[in-house]
Amino acid sequence: MFAALPIIGCGARVSVISKGDGDKGLVVVLPGIDGQSGRNEDACRAIGSGAAGMSVELFDWTMPLCFWTNQRDESRNRRMASELADRIAAYRSEHPDGSVFLVGHSGGTAIAVWAAEALPSGAQVDGIVLLASSLSPNYDLSKAIKRTREGVVSFRSERDSVLLGAGTTLFGTMDGKHTEAAGKVGFSVPDSEQAKGAYGGFSEIRWNPSMSGTGHDGGHFGCLASEFVASHVAPLIAKRKWDRNIIASSR
């Protein structure tokens, strides 16, 4: 039986936050460079409460207290993503009808995207949710989108100006660009018709003042607020099929 392990590979730690029915599906939550915390554990529980019996795991890919390494060691981070891809493939082998969703926050969005890219040929996850992504705006999401059944949804906020504005401009994004991050200014969709087609499964949701009522003030960690996750993220996962109506309801 597929089970969570406390430590796998070269340091990733997996915690089962909400144990559900393996046949119904798996949600893997990727924290930011700060690693596992009460904030992202609460976000996992909010997902678990609304995810219709799916298991929710926190995949801590970080090295404790090594914030610079976690943000900028792309080689190591891609190895962590490959481990997650192997884990997803193992789950898919045992539960072929189970749904798989990835939810990344900040630096964890890069791990989610790179894990999708690293999946074996023909393998897919159902969907990817990016919260306050610290990838660069011009990062090419097309390969990750192709490895999903429903697409990629990115939540961004122009108010996230400290960590995803000044911070990534000074220290670099997860993919090594010195610029404001996509979680602040949005991902750039290419202009060519062919490229636009490859982004057909991509949706972006901007922070708006109404989200403050759910605990999301537009700052970097606001998107982890339990009520925000319960009202804007968990329904995407519970619905499983992403159409215009379900995306619109998360705005």
C-alpha positions in Angstrom: 0.0 0.0 0.0 1.2 3.5 -0.8 2.2 5.1 2.5 3.8 8.3 3.7 7.4 8.0 4.8 9.0 10.5 7.3 12.2 10.9 5.2 12.8 9.9 1.6 15.6 10.3 -0.9 18.2 13.0 -0.1 16.3 14.8 2.6 12.7 15.4 1.6 10.3 14.9 4.5 6.7 13.8 4.0 4.0 14.4 6.6 0.4 13.0 6.2 -1.7 15.9 7.4 -5.1 14.6 6.4 -5.4 10.8 5.8 -8.1 10.0 3.3 -9.0 7.2 1.0 -6.0 6.5 -1.3 -8.4 5.5 -4.1 -10.1 8.9 -4.1 -6.9 10.9 -4.6 -3.9 12.6 -3.3 -3.0 16.2 -2.7 0.6 17.1 -2.3 1.3 20.5 -0.7 4.8 22.1 -1.3 5.8 24.7 1.3 8.0 27.7 0.5 11.7 28.0 1.4 10.8 28.3 5.1 9.7 24.7 5.1 7.0 23.0 7.1 5.2 25.4 9.5 2.0 25.8 11.3 0.8 28.1 8.4 1.1 25.5 5.7 -0.1 22.7 8.0 -3.3 24.7 8.6 -3.6 25.1 4.8 -3.3 21.4 4.3 -6.1 20.8 6.9 -8.3 23.3 5.1 -7.7 21.4 1.8 -8.4 18.1 3.6 -11.7 19.3 5.0 -13.0 20.2 1.6 -11.2 17.7 -0.7 -13.9 14.9 -0.6 -11.9 12.2 1.2 -8.6 12.7 -0.6 -5.3 12.3 1.3 -3.3 15.5 1.9 0.5 15.3 2.3 3.0 18.0 3.0 6.2 17.4 1.0 8.9 19.4 2.7 11.6 19.7 0.1 13.7 22.2 2.0 16.9 22.1 4.0 16.2 23.4 7.5 17.4 27.0 8.1 19.1 27.1 4.6 17.0 29.8 3.0 19.5 30.8 0.4 20.2 27.2 -0.6 16.4 26.5 -0.8 15.9 29.5 -3.0 18.8 29.3 -5.3 20.2 25.7 -5.5 18.2 24.8 -8.6 20.2 21.6 -9.1 19.2 20.2 -5.7 15.7 21.6 -6.0 15.1 19.8 -9.3 16.3 16.6 -7.6 13.7 17.1 -5.0 11.1 17.6 -7.7 12.3 14.4 -9.4 11.7 12.5 -6.1 8.2 13.9 -6.0 7.6 12.8 -9.6 8.7 9.3 -8.7 6.3 9.4 -5.7 3.5 10.5 -7.9 4.2 7.7 -10.4 4.2 5.2 -7.6 0.8 6.5 -6.4 -0.5 6.4 -9.9 0.6 2.8 -10.3 -1.2 1.7 -7.2 -4.3 3.9 -7.6 -4.8 4.4 -11.3 -8.2 6.0 -10.8 -7.1 8.4 -8.0 -6.8 12.1 -8.7 -3.5 13.9 -8.0 -3.2 17.6 -7.3 -0.1 19.7 -6.5 -0.4 22.9 -4.4 2.8 24.9 -4.1 3.4 28.1 -2.1 6.2 30.5 -3.0 9.4 28.5 -3.7 7.3 25.3 -3.5 5.6 26.4 -6.8 8.8 25.7 -8.6 9.0 22.2 -7.1 5.4 21.5 -8.2 6.1 22.7 -11.7 9.4 20.9 -12.0 7.9 17.7 -10.6 5.2 17.8 -13.3 8.0 18.3 -15.9 9.9 15.3 -14.5 6.9 12.9 -14.7 7.5 9.8 -16.9 6.3 10.0 -20.5 2.5 9.8 -20.6 2.0 10.4 -16.9 0.0 13.4 -15.7 -1.3 15.0 -12.5 -4.8 16.4 -12.5 -4.0 20.0 -11.7 -1.5 22.3 -10.2 -2.3 25.3 -7.9 0.4 28.0 -7.5 0.2 30.3 -4.6 2.5 33.4 -4.6 4.9 31.8 -7.0 8.6 32.8 -6.8 9.3 31.7 -10.4 10.2 34.4 -12.8 7.3 35.9 -15.0 8.9 34.5 -18.2 9.3 31.0 -17.0 7.8 28.6 -19.6 4.9 26.8 -18.0 3.9 24.9 -21.2 5.6 21.6 -20.4 4.0 21.6 -16.9 0.6 22.5 -18.3 0.9 19.6 -20.8 1.5 17.2 -17.9 -1.8 18.1 -16.3 -5.4 17.0 -17.1 -7.1 20.2 -16.0 -4.3 22.8 -16.1 -2.5 25.2 -13.8 -4.1 27.9 -11.7 -1.8 30.7 -10.3 -2.9 33.1 -7.5 -0.9 36.3 -7.5 -0.9 39.6 -5.6 0.6 43.0 -6.5 0.7 43.6 -2.8 3.4 40.9 -2.4 6.1 43.6 -2.9 8.6 42.7 -0.2 9.5 39.1 -0.8 8.3 38.7 -4.4 9.3 42.3 -5.4 12.4 43.5 -3.7 13.4 40.1 -2.4 13.5 38.2 -5.7 14.9 41.2 -7.6 17.9 41.3 -5.1 18.4 37.6 -4.4 16.8 35.9 -7.5 13.8 33.8 -8.2 13.7 30.1 -7.9 14.9 29.8 -11.5 17.7 32.3 -11.0 16.3 35.5 -12.5 16.8 38.9 -10.7 13.3 40.3 -11.2 9.9 40.7 -9.6 8.4 37.2 -9.4 5.3 35.9 -11.1 3.4 35.7 -7.9 3.5 39.5 -7.8 3.3 40.6 -11.5 1.9 37.5 -13.2 3.2 35.0 -15.7 3.9 36.2 -19.2 1.8 34.3 -21.8 3.7 34.2 -25.2 2.2 36.2 -28.1 2.4 33.5 -30.8 -0.8 31.6 -31.5 1.0 28.3 -31.1 2.4 29.3 -27.7 -1.0 30.7 -26.6 -2.5 27.3 -27.5 0.1 25.6 -25.2 -1.2 27.9 -22.4 -4.8 26.9 -22.9 -4.9 25.2 -19.6 -3.5 28.2 -17.6 -5.5 30.5 -15.5 -4.4 33.4 -13.3 -6.3 34.8 -10.3 -5.4 38.2 -9.0 -5.8 39.2 -5.4 -8.7 41.5 -4.8 -10.0 43.3 -1.7 -12.8 40.9 -1.2 -10.3 38.2 -0.3 -9.4 40.1 2.9 -12.5 38.8 4.4 -11.0 35.3 4.2 -7.8 36.3 5.8 -5.8 37.0 2.7 -4.5 40.5 3.0 -2.5 40.3 -0.3 0.8 39.7 1.5 3.1 36.7 0.8 1.6 34.4 3.5 -2.0 35.6 3.2 -2.8 32.9 0.6 -2.1 30.3 3.3 -4.9 31.6 5.5 -7.2 28.6 6.3 -10.4 30.4 5.3 -8.9 31.6 2.1 -7.7 28.1 1.2 -11.0 26.6 2.2 -13.0 29.1 0.0 -10.7 29.5 -3.0 -8.3 26.5 -3.3 -10.1 23.5 -1.8 -13.1 23.9 -4.1 -10.8 23.5 -7.2 -9.6 20.2 -5.8 -12.9 19.0 -4.7 -14.5 19.7 -8.1 -11.7 17.8 -9.9 -12.9 19.1 -13.3 -11.9 22.7 -14.0 -14.2 24.7 -16.2 -14.7 28.4 -16.5 -17.3 28.4 -13.8 -15.2 26.8 -11.1 -12.2 29.1 -12.0 -14.5 32.1 -11.9 -15.8 31.1 -8.5 -12.2 31.2 -7.1 -11.6 34.8 -8.2 
